[in-house]
């Protein structure tokens, strides 16, 4: 039994025998040509395509030549305009250069004159500097002597200040107390004369230290109108700490006397801005003058 051929062996036989078979057998040659025509164009089609390509290249070359000639003419016109502008600018440059040269010569002349004046002025300044330096040294010597006298006077003033500081402080404290008392009495008279109210001085002992953190005497100004109680703090000046103390005094009064306070007032011609904001945030009315208080409602 003959052994079957493999695909590789069959392929080698076909490649070996096919060229001679094509030459000898017309049918085989025609079959091969038909197979090739399915993948490749014939000669006439190829020539037609090549001719069309040549015509397209020719048309593109003619169009490019036309555009080149147009651009060449534009370049020639631009060159003429450019040369004309160049000549005009050259002429202007020469005129400007001549004017600059003239101004340069004038400025050079002025510079030489100013340099001469500067040298003369410098020599004069040097002379005055030497004179002023000599005067400075003399004044420095006098200043040192005067400084010794001033230091001696300042020491004497410090001794006098220390001597009278205690007496002045005590006098200021007594004056502030009397001024605040006079201010309170004056406002009491204004309120009672201008409005249907009664101003009373409230005194009570804070045994628990609710206001100041220790037992102390509590004083308040009460403004009574139609049985309603208005608590007022009447002082010559009010700080933020005074506002806090006033709030605790009101709480002490309402707790001890078991009475409702209708309004809370602070009356002073001098009150710190932060103290005023603090008071208003706590529901306290702030007035700089007693006439501003409204008791009609």
VMD Tcl script that draws the C-alpha trace (Angstrom):
set ca {
  {0.00 0.00 0.00}
  {1.40 3.39 -1.10}
  {1.90 5.98 1.65}
  {-0.31 9.17 1.46}
  {1.45 12.48 0.69}
  {1.49 15.27 3.22}
  {0.36 18.84 2.49}
  {3.95 20.03 2.55}
  {5.02 17.39 0.00}
  {2.04 18.22 -2.25}
  {2.93 21.92 -2.08}
  {6.54 21.23 -3.05}
  {5.44 19.12 -6.04}
  {3.02 21.87 -7.24}
  {5.67 24.60 -7.02}
  {8.12 22.40 -8.88}
  {5.80 21.24 -11.69}
  {3.51 24.31 -12.12}
  {5.86 26.55 -14.23}
  {6.40 23.82 -16.87}
  {2.72 22.91 -16.84}
  {1.73 26.51 -17.53}
  {4.02 26.61 -20.56}
  {2.83 23.26 -22.00}
  {-0.91 23.28 -21.13}
  {-3.12 26.21 -22.40}
  {-6.01 25.32 -20.07}
  {-3.78 25.50 -17.03}
  {-2.38 28.83 -18.22}
  {-5.90 30.24 -18.78}
  {-7.01 29.03 -15.34}
  {-4.07 30.78 -13.65}
  {-4.80 34.04 -15.54}
  {-8.44 33.98 -14.43}
  {-7.33 33.58 -10.83}
  {-4.92 36.55 -11.15}
  {-7.55 38.83 -12.74}
  {-9.72 38.49 -9.61}
  {-6.97 40.17 -7.55}
  {-5.16 42.44 -10.10}
  {-6.45 44.83 -12.81}
  {-5.72 44.07 -16.39}
  {-3.34 46.12 -18.56}
  {-5.97 48.42 -20.09}
  {-7.52 49.37 -16.77}
  {-4.08 50.02 -15.34}
  {-3.16 52.25 -18.31}
  {-6.46 54.18 -18.00}
  {-5.87 54.80 -14.31}
  {-2.30 55.87 -14.94}
  {-3.44 58.28 -17.69}
  {-6.05 59.85 -15.38}
  {-3.39 60.26 -12.68}
  {-1.07 62.00 -15.17}
  {-3.88 64.38 -16.21}
  {-4.59 65.24 -12.56}
  {-0.88 65.89 -11.91}
  {-0.74 68.09 -15.02}
  {-3.81 70.08 -13.89}
  {-2.34 70.58 -10.42}
  {0.98 71.70 -11.92}
  {-0.75 74.25 -14.18}
  {-2.79 75.60 -11.26}
  {0.35 75.79 -9.10}
  {2.19 77.63 -11.87}
  {-0.68 80.12 -12.13}
  {-0.64 80.75 -8.37}
  {3.14 81.08 -8.43}
  {2.95 83.78 -11.11}
  {0.28 85.66 -9.11}
  {2.35 85.47 -5.92}
  {5.43 86.57 -7.85}
  {3.59 89.67 -9.08}
  {2.43 90.40 -5.51}
  {5.99 90.07 -4.26}
  {7.18 92.48 -6.93}
  {4.54 95.05 -5.90}
  {5.43 94.57 -2.23}
  {9.12 94.99 -3.05}
  {8.40 98.29 -4.82}
  {6.33 99.57 -1.88}
  {8.95 98.36 0.59}
  {11.76 100.16 -1.31}
  {9.68 103.33 -1.36}
  {9.01 103.17 2.38}
  {12.66 102.32 3.03}
  {13.78 105.43 1.14}
  {11.29 107.58 3.10}
  {12.41 106.12 6.42}
  {16.05 106.55 5.44}
  {15.41 110.21 4.70}
  {13.60 110.66 8.03}
  {16.40 108.88 9.85}
  {19.02 111.17 8.35}
  {16.98 114.22 9.35}
  {16.50 112.83 12.89}
  {20.19 111.95 13.12}
  {21.16 115.49 12.17}
  {18.75 116.90 14.77}
  {20.10 114.52 17.44}
  {23.67 115.50 16.63}
  {22.75 119.14 17.04}
  {21.02 118.49 20.39}
  {23.95 116.31 21.51}
  {26.39 119.16 20.88}
  {24.13 121.56 22.80}
  {23.78 119.13 25.72}
  {27.52 118.47 25.71}
  {28.14 122.18 26.01}
  {25.61 122.46 28.86}
  {27.19 119.45 30.58}
  {30.62 121.11 30.51}
  {29.13 124.30 31.95}
  {27.28 122.36 34.69}
  {30.43 120.37 35.47}
  {32.34 123.60 35.96}
  {29.57 124.98 38.22}
  {29.46 121.70 40.15}
  {33.17 121.83 40.86}
  {32.85 125.41 42.07}
  {29.84 124.49 44.23}
  {31.64 121.40 45.58}
  {34.58 123.53 46.64}
  {32.22 125.96 48.37}
  {30.36 123.11 50.12}
  {33.62 121.61 51.32}
  {34.57 124.92 52.83}
  {31.16 125.28 54.54}
  {31.32 121.65 55.72}
  {34.62 122.28 57.47}
  {33.16 125.38 59.11}
  {30.00 123.51 60.17}
  {32.07 120.58 61.45}
  {33.98 122.97 63.67}
  {30.71 124.52 64.89}
  {29.27 121.02 65.47}
  {32.17 120.07 67.68}
  {31.67 123.24 69.69}
  {27.90 122.63 69.95}
  {28.53 118.99 70.96}
  {30.72 120.19 73.79}
  {28.05 122.68 74.90}
  {25.31 120.00 74.59}
  {27.21 117.66 76.88}
  {27.57 120.42 79.44}
  {23.85 121.28 79.13}
  {22.94 117.59 79.39}
  {24.66 117.37 82.74}
  {22.63 120.36 83.97}
  {19.37 118.86 82.55}
  {20.02 115.48 84.21}
  {20.57 117.25 87.51}
  {17.27 119.17 87.10}
  {15.42 115.94 86.15}
  {16.69 114.21 89.27}
  {15.43 117.10 91.39}
  {12.04 116.93 89.63}
  {11.79 113.17 90.29}
  {12.45 113.78 93.98}
  {9.72 116.45 94.07}
  {7.32 114.12 92.19}
  {7.85 111.31 94.67}
  {7.40 113.75 97.52}
  {4.01 115.04 96.32}
  {2.69 111.86 94.66}
  {1.05 110.51 97.82}
  {-0.67 113.77 98.72}
  {-1.91 114.34 95.14}
  {-3.35 110.78 94.95}
  {-5.25 111.20 98.18}
  {-6.59 114.57 97.05}
  {-7.76 113.05 93.71}
  {-9.61 110.24 95.48}
  {-11.46 112.68 97.75}
  {-12.33 114.92 94.78}
  {-13.67 111.97 92.70}
  {-15.91 110.81 95.56}
  {-17.32 114.31 96.09}
  {-17.79 114.88 92.32}
  {-19.75 111.62 91.92}
  {-21.92 112.43 94.93}
  {-22.65 115.92 93.54}
  {-23.46 114.40 90.15}
  {-25.91 111.92 91.72}
  {-27.65 114.66 93.71}
  {-27.95 116.86 90.60}
  {-29.49 114.06 88.52}
  {-31.89 113.21 91.40}
  {-33.17 116.79 91.30}
  {-33.49 116.79 87.49}
  {-35.48 113.54 87.38}
  {-37.85 114.47 90.21}
  {-38.49 117.96 88.79}
  {-38.91 116.87 85.14}
  {-40.82 113.58 85.59}
  {-43.49 112.21 87.97}
  {-40.98 109.91 89.71}
  {-39.34 109.54 93.11}
  {-35.60 108.88 93.40}
  {-34.67 106.84 96.49}
  {-31.35 105.54 97.85}
  {-31.46 101.82 98.69}
  {-29.10 100.36 101.34}
  {-28.80 96.68 102.28}
  {-26.15 94.28 103.64}
  {-25.03 91.46 101.33}
  {-24.27 88.80 103.93}
  {-23.63 86.02 101.39}
  {-21.19 88.03 99.24}
  {-23.40 87.67 96.18}
  {-22.21 90.94 94.58}
  {-18.52 91.32 95.51}
  {-17.68 87.78 96.59}
  {-17.63 88.78 100.28}
  {-20.10 90.44 102.69}
  {-20.46 94.15 101.90}
  {-22.87 97.08 101.96}
  {-24.96 97.36 98.74}
  {-26.27 100.74 97.54}
  {-28.69 101.34 94.67}
  {-30.64 104.27 93.25}
  {-34.34 103.38 92.89}
  {-36.68 105.37 90.64}
  {-40.27 104.69 91.65}
  {-43.14 105.53 89.30}
  {-46.74 104.49 89.98}
  {-45.55 101.64 92.20}
  {-43.15 100.28 89.56}
  {-39.47 99.99 90.51}
  {-36.75 101.15 88.14}
  {-33.16 100.51 89.27}
  {-30.60 103.04 88.07}
  {-26.85 103.33 88.46}
  {-25.97 107.05 88.49}
  {-22.20 107.60 88.28}
  {-19.73 110.13 86.91}
  {-18.10 107.38 84.78}
  {-18.87 103.70 84.03}
  {-16.55 100.86 82.97}
  {-17.28 97.28 81.90}
  {-16.59 96.09 85.45}
  {-19.13 98.61 86.78}
  {-21.74 97.10 84.43}
  {-21.04 93.57 85.73}
  {-21.31 94.79 89.34}
  {-24.59 96.58 88.52}
  {-26.07 93.35 87.09}
  {-25.20 91.48 90.32}
  {-26.68 94.32 92.43}
  {-30.00 94.06 90.53}
  {-30.06 90.28 91.06}
  {-29.33 90.83 94.77}
  {-32.20 93.36 95.07}
  {-34.79 91.18 93.30}
  {-33.83 88.15 95.41}
  {-33.71 89.95 98.76}
  {-36.76 92.21 98.32}
  {-38.74 89.74 96.17}
  {-39.84 92.54 93.87}
  {-39.95 92.77 90.08}
  {-37.70 95.36 88.44}
  {-39.42 97.04 85.50}
  {-36.38 98.68 83.92}
  {-32.62 98.86 84.49}
  {-30.87 102.15 83.73}
  {-27.26 103.33 83.59}
  {-26.85 107.13 83.59}
  {-23.39 108.65 83.15}
  {-21.75 111.34 80.97}
  {-18.71 109.07 80.58}
  {-19.15 105.39 79.62}
  {-16.70 103.13 77.80}
  {-17.89 101.82 74.38}
  {-17.27 98.17 75.37}
  {-19.17 98.77 78.62}
  {-22.10 100.23 76.68}
  {-22.26 97.18 74.35}
  {-22.07 94.83 77.36}
  {-24.88 96.70 79.14}
  {-27.21 96.78 76.13}
  {-26.66 93.03 75.52}
  {-27.83 92.43 79.13}
  {-31.06 94.45 78.59}
  {-29.80 97.58 80.37}
  {-30.70 101.03 79.02}
  {-27.73 103.41 78.77}
  {-28.08 107.21 78.88}
  {-25.51 109.99 78.87}
  {-27.91 112.63 80.20}
  {-30.94 112.31 82.52}
  {-33.13 114.27 80.07}
  {-32.82 111.36 77.59}
  {-34.75 108.97 79.88}
  {-38.41 108.56 78.80}
  {-40.90 107.96 81.65}
  {-44.08 108.72 79.68}
  {-44.95 105.11 78.87}
}
mol new
graphics top color blue
foreach p $ca { graphics top sphere $p radius 0.5 }
foreach p [lrange $ca 0 end-1] q [lrange $ca 1 end] { graphics top cylinder $p $q radius 0.2 }
display resetview
